[in-house]
Amino acid sequence: MKALHIHRIGGIGGSERHLLTLLPALRELGVDARFLGLDDPTLAPDPFYVELAASGVPYDRLTCARDLDLGLARAVRDIARREQPDLVHAHLVHGDLYGLLAARATGAALVSTKHNDDPFRAGPFRFVERALTRRAARVIAITDALRRFNVERVGLPAEKVVTVHYGMDTPPAAWGAPVQLDVTAGGRLLVAVARLDRQKGLDVAVRALALVRERHPGALLCVLGEGPERAALEALAAELGVADALLLPGRVGDVASVLRQAEVVVHPARWEGFGLALLEAMLCDRPLVASRVSSIPEIVADGETGVLVPPDDVAALAAAVNRLLDNPGQAAMLGLAGARRARTAFSVAQMAERTLAVYDAALSGYEPR
């Protein structure tokens, strides 16, 4: 079975990390998994391909400077015809659009993975998704919460949508030197791994930091990631008097080295498709304080592997962090329980085997159209 995956690449976020894990695992199961990347030239796609090449997955790259591009459509069609896949596996909006063209050009079965519950998908764009899904043999949702969102709010046919959770066995491999943060004696380090944008609720984390420092004056918040909200977050920290306690190192080459220095990992997202950063923290034995939204309660067991709080609730986030900082023994127990849960409930083997089962179902009785 040959499967061609298509996704727009601008860096390494959750969906990209998922592909870097899934594609080699599928190849180990005998699937000839290949990748076609649609590169966003305004961002940084190269690191993704460095990791993909190291895994041995064959790939092609095309520049995707605009959402709709006739030249790009022809190039996707030509590569698909050259590869002649049995199945095209599309990821996110650009993957869906160009994946449909690839499937039509070759008569391949089409599978689409939905990675997030971004509110725009429940607006007028839902009619586009419904039209695209008519051609898809199966749709994968990465959590049960996201499956409900796709069926109930986007309006995708329930019989086509199946849940396959992300899988991860170890934190992401380092591509750079370990990072040692300068935390002075008495410092209490909080870490978030997230894009700097509104979805991730990092403004809530900065406001909570100001409250946490009233009880723990040495508390610091380190956010690993890049994004458009950097200046706004820095301005907010200055306004609240915590500018010196907010660390924004950007994209670092060894995320695990920073996570392992954290006493608590915070993830105050306003919505979340999965939250792969949650698994990364759990695999590093770190306790979590996260929002009770979307898929997060499927990943973080409240009171067992972390603490869940309402979204946009600064006081609740700060109170939960303070409880864990006040009780390091409890925090350590939550972290160890999280590691056990990550390895048993979200393994790479389970993810790959369930994806292969979706492929088999998609191809069963399928006739090229």
N, C-alpha and C positions, 0 to 999 in steps of 0.2 A: 504494500500500500504506500503510495506517495502522497504526502500532504504538504501543500504550499501555504505557509502562514504569511499574512500581510498585515503590516502595522506601520503607522507613521512614527518616526523616531526623532526625538529631540533631546534625549537625555536618558537617565535610568531612573524611572519612577516605578510604581508598583506593577503596572502592566508589563513594562520592559523587564523588570526583575523576574516576573512570572515566566516570560518567554525564555529568558536565559536559563531557567531551571527546567521548564517543561520540554523544550525541544531536545536537549540531550537525553532526557529520560524516555521520551517517545522513541528515539533512535535505538536505545537499549532494548526496547520491546519489539524491535523489528520494523518500525515505521520509518520510511524514508522521509523524514521531516526536513523541510527546507524553508528558507526565510527570504521574503522580499521586503526590504525596508524602503519606506517613503520618507526621505530625510528632510526635516525642517531646517533649512540653512541658517535661520536666525538663532538657533539654539546650538547644542553641542552633541550631535549624534555619534561622534567617533568613539567615545569610550564604550558604548554598547557593542560596537562591532569588534573592538579589541577582545572583549570577553566572549563574544559569540565565536570568533575565529579560534580562540583558545579551546573551546569546547568541541571543535570539529564539525560544527553544523554548516553546511553549504549555504551561501547567501548571495543575493544581488542587492544593489543599492540604486535608487533613483532619487533625484531631487524633487521634493514636493514643496514648492515655494508658495503655491496657491491652493485653495480648497478644491477648485475645479480647474483642470488643465487638460486640454485635448491631447497635447503632446505626451503628457504623462500617461493618459489613458491608453494611447497607442503603444507606449513602451511597456506598460503592464500587460497589455494583451499579447505583445510579442514574446515576453518572457514566459507568460503562462503557456503559450503555444509551444515554445521550446521545451518547457518542463513536462507538459502533459500530465498534470497531477490527477489522481483519482478524486481528490478532495481539496477544496480551498477553505482555509480556516482564517476568517477575518476578525480583526480586533479593533474596537472603537470605530468612530464615525468614518474616518478616512479609509480604514481597512474595509469597512462594510461597502462603501461606495465603489472602491477600486476592486475589491474582492468579488463583487457581483459581476463586474466586467470580465475578470479573469475566469470565473466559473462559466459565464455565458460563452466565452471564446473557446473553451475546451470541453464543455459538457460535463465538467466536474460537479460533484455534490458540493454544496455550500454549507459551512458551519460558521456561526458567528458567536463570539464571546462578548458578553456585556460586562464591563469592568467597573461601572460606577452608577450611582443613582443621582447624577447631576440633575438639578431641577429643570434645566432647559429641555431634557429628554421627555418631560411630561407636558411640555407646551406644544406649540404648533409643529415642532420637529417630530412629534410622535407619529404624524401621518407619513412622514418619510420613512421612519423605521418600520412602520407596519407594511409599507409597500416593499421595502427591501426584504422583509422577513417572509413574504410570500414565496420567494425563490429559495430561501434557506431550508435545508432538510432538518436541521436542529439548531437550537440556540442554547448556549451555555451561560448560566448566571453563576457568579463566583461565590454567592452565598444564598441562603434561603430568603433572607430579607430582600436581596436584589431580585430574586425570582419573583417575589410578590410584587415588587415595584414594576417589573417589566410586564407582568400580566395585568395588574390592577390599574396602574397609572399610565403606562405606555400603551397598553392594549394589545400586547403580543399574544398569540394563541397559546393557551396553557399547555396543550398537548405537545408543543414543540420545545418548551423551555425546561431544561434540566439543570440541577445544581451540581457543580463540581468545584469544591473549595480549592483555593491555592494550597500549595504544599511547599515546605521548606524543611530541610534536615539540619542545616547549619547556617549560621549568619553568613552574609555575603562575603566572598573571599576579598581580601585586601588587595587593592591595586596601587597602594602607596604606603608610605611609612606610617607606623603607629603614631597616634596623636596623644600626647600627654598634656592635659590641661593644667594650668597653673592655679590650683585651688589651695588657698592659704589655710593654715591651721584653723579648724573650726568651721571651714567652709562646708556647705551642704549642696551637692550638685544635682540639679534636675536637668534632664535631657529630653529633647523632642527631636524626632527625625521626620521632617515634613517639608514639602514645598512651602515657600513663603507666599501663601495666597489665602484669601478669605475662607475658603472651604475648611482649612485646617484649624481655624480658631486660635491662631497663635496670639492674636490680640488679647484673647481671654487669658491665655497663659501669662502674658506680660502683666496684665492687671492683677492676676492671682499672685504673681511673684512679689508684687508690692505688699500684699497682705501677708504672705508667708514670711517676708523679711521682718515684719513686726514681731514675730515670734522667734524666727531663726535669722538673725541679722547677716549671717554669712552665706545665706542661700544664693546660688547662682543658677541661671537658666541658660543652657547651651542648646541652640537650635541648629541642627545639621540640615542644610538645604539652601536652595536658591529660589528666587521668585520675585514677583513684582511688588510685594508688600514690604521689602526690606526697609525702605526709607520711612514708611509709615510706622513700622514697628520701632525703629530707632527713635523717631520723634515721640512716640507714645512712652517709651522707656524714659526719655529725658523729661517729659512732662510729669511722670510719676516719681521721678527721682531715683530710678533704678538703672540708669544708663550704664553704669559701671558693672552691673550685675547681669547684663544681657550679653551673651557671647554669640556672635553670628559668623562662624568661620567659613560658611558656604559649604561647598561640596568637598568632603574629605575622603582620602584614599583608604581609610580603615575605620569604618563606622563602628565595628564591634569593639575596637579599642576604646572608643569614647563611651559607648553604652555600658561597658563593664566598669567604668569609673562612676556611673550614676548611682545615686541612692534611690531615685524614683524616676521613671520615664512617664512623661505626660503626653496625652494625645487628645486634645480637646476639640476634635473635628466637629463641624456642623452637619456634615453628611459624609458617608464613606462607603465606597464599593466593597472594600475588604479591609484595607489597612495593613499592608504587608509589614510595615514598620512595627506593628504589634507583635508579629511572630519573631521578628529580629530581636526585639527586646526580651521576649519570653525565652528564646534560645540562648540569651546571655544571662539568664537567671535574674532578670530585673523585674521588680514589681511595677505594675502599671496603674495609673489613674487616667481614665478615658471617659469620653462622652457616651451616654446611653442612647446612641442613635444608630440607625441603619443596621449594618452588619456587626457592629462592634460587640454586642452582647453574645453573638455566636462564637466570637474569638476569646473574649475575656470573660471568665466566669466570675461574676461579682462576689466578692468576699472569699473567693478560693484562689484566684490567680491575680487579682487586682481589685480595684475599686471603680465602680461606674458612677458618674454624676450626670445631672441634666446638662444639656448643651447650653452654652452662653451663660452659665451660672458661675460667676467669678468666685463668690463666697464659698460655694460647694466645692469647687476645684481646690481652692486654697485650704479649706478645712480637711479635705481628704489627704492632701499632700502633707499637711502638718501632722495628721495622725500617724502617717507612716514614718515621718522624720522623728516623731516622738517615740516610736516603737520599732527600732531597727530589727528586733527579733521577728516581729510579725512581718515586716517588710521582706526579710530574708525568706521566711516560709512561703509567702505569696510568690516570690521569684522562683523558688525551686518547684513549686506546684505548677507554675506557668511553663517551665521547661519540660516537665513531664507531659503536660497537656499538648504542647506544641508537637512533641515527637510522636505522640500516639494518635492524635486526632487530625494532624495536618502534615502527614508525611508526603514526600515526593512520590513514593511508590503508589500510594493511594490516588494521588492526583493524576499520574500518568495512566494508571489502569482504568480509572473512571473516564478519562478523556478518550482512551482507545475504545471503550465500550460505546461512547457516543458516536465515534467514527463508524463502528460496526453497524450501529442502528441507522445512521445516516445513509450508509451504502446498501443496507439490506433492502432488496427489491427496488433499488434506485435505478431509474432509466434516464440517461442524459436527455436534457431538453434544449 
